[in-house]
Amino acid sequence: MKLKPGIISLVALSTIIFAGCGGSSGDKKTEEYSSKGEELFKNNSCVSCHGKDLEGASGPSLKKVGSKLSQSEIEKIINEGKGSMPSKVLEGKDAKEVAKWLSEQK
């Protein structure tokens, strides 16, 4: 069966048009964060040890860290390190933001 040239052009054109719609090319999945602290945590090396959902991995779970440690205690650990966690993974305002967010995890 042989297609007419006009039909082939229409098929090619619709393929080009629909290929650009809703595909993954250029579309970036944007994650929403409850706070700046959560965003910093999830976009830094914290996730590699403590897990994206705070479930823990090579580092301890932080799911309920706020019921065990205060914001200032958490910030001290971020600044000084603890165990195999290095010091100053985050500094200044970033450390404060993450400590605040983690202290709310109860």
C-alpha positions in Angstrom: 0.0 0.0 0.0 1.4 3.3 -1.1 0.5 6.6 0.8 -0.1 9.8 -0.9 2.6 12.5 -0.3 0.1 14.8 1.5 -0.6 12.1 4.1 3.0 11.4 4.8 3.6 15.1 5.3 0.6 15.3 7.7 1.9 12.3 9.7 5.4 13.8 9.9 4.1 17.2 11.0 1.8 15.8 13.7 4.8 13.7 15.0 6.9 16.8 15.3 4.1 18.8 17.0 3.2 16.1 19.5 6.8 15.2 20.2 7.3 18.6 21.9 4.2 18.3 24.0 4.6 17.2 27.6 7.7 15.2 27.1 10.6 15.0 29.5 12.8 17.2 27.3 13.3 20.4 29.2 10.6 19.6 31.8 12.1 19.6 35.3 10.2 18.1 38.1 10.1 20.7 40.8 9.9 19.5 44.3 8.0 21.6 46.8 9.5 22.1 50.3 7.8 23.0 53.5 10.7 25.3 54.5 14.1 26.6 53.5 15.6 24.2 56.0 14.0 21.2 54.2 15.2 22.5 50.8 18.7 22.9 52.1 18.7 19.4 53.8 17.4 17.7 50.6 19.7 19.5 48.2 23.0 19.0 50.2 25.0 16.0 51.3 22.6 15.5 54.4 20.4 13.2 52.3 23.3 10.8 51.4 23.6 9.8 55.1 20.3 10.5 56.6 18.0 9.7 53.7 15.6 11.9 51.7 12.7 11.1 54.1 14.9 11.2 57.2 14.8 7.4 57.4 18.5 7.1 57.9 21.1 5.3 55.8 24.8 5.3 56.9 23.8 8.0 59.4 21.0 7.8 61.9 17.3 8.4 61.2 16.2 11.9 61.9 12.4 11.3 61.7 11.8 12.3 65.3 15.0 14.2 66.1 13.1 17.2 67.3 11.6 15.3 70.2 15.1 14.3 71.3 17.2 17.4 70.6 16.5 21.1 70.7 17.2 23.4 67.7 20.4 24.7 69.4 21.6 21.1 70.0 20.9 20.2 66.4 22.7 23.3 65.2 25.7 22.5 67.4 25.9 19.0 65.8 25.7 20.5 62.3 28.5 23.0 63.2 30.8 20.7 65.2 30.0 17.3 63.7 29.3 14.1 65.7 30.6 10.6 65.3 31.4 10.1 61.6 29.5 13.3 60.7 31.9 16.0 59.6 31.7 19.5 61.0 30.4 22.5 59.0 28.4 20.5 56.4 26.3 23.7 56.4 27.2 27.0 57.9 25.7 30.2 59.2 22.1 30.9 58.1 21.9 27.5 56.3 22.8 25.6 59.4 20.2 27.6 61.4 17.5 26.9 58.9 18.2 23.1 58.8 18.4 22.9 62.6 15.1 24.8 62.9 13.4 22.4 60.4 14.9 19.3 62.0 13.8 20.5 65.5 10.2 20.4 64.1 10.5 16.7 63.2 8.7 15.1 66.1 
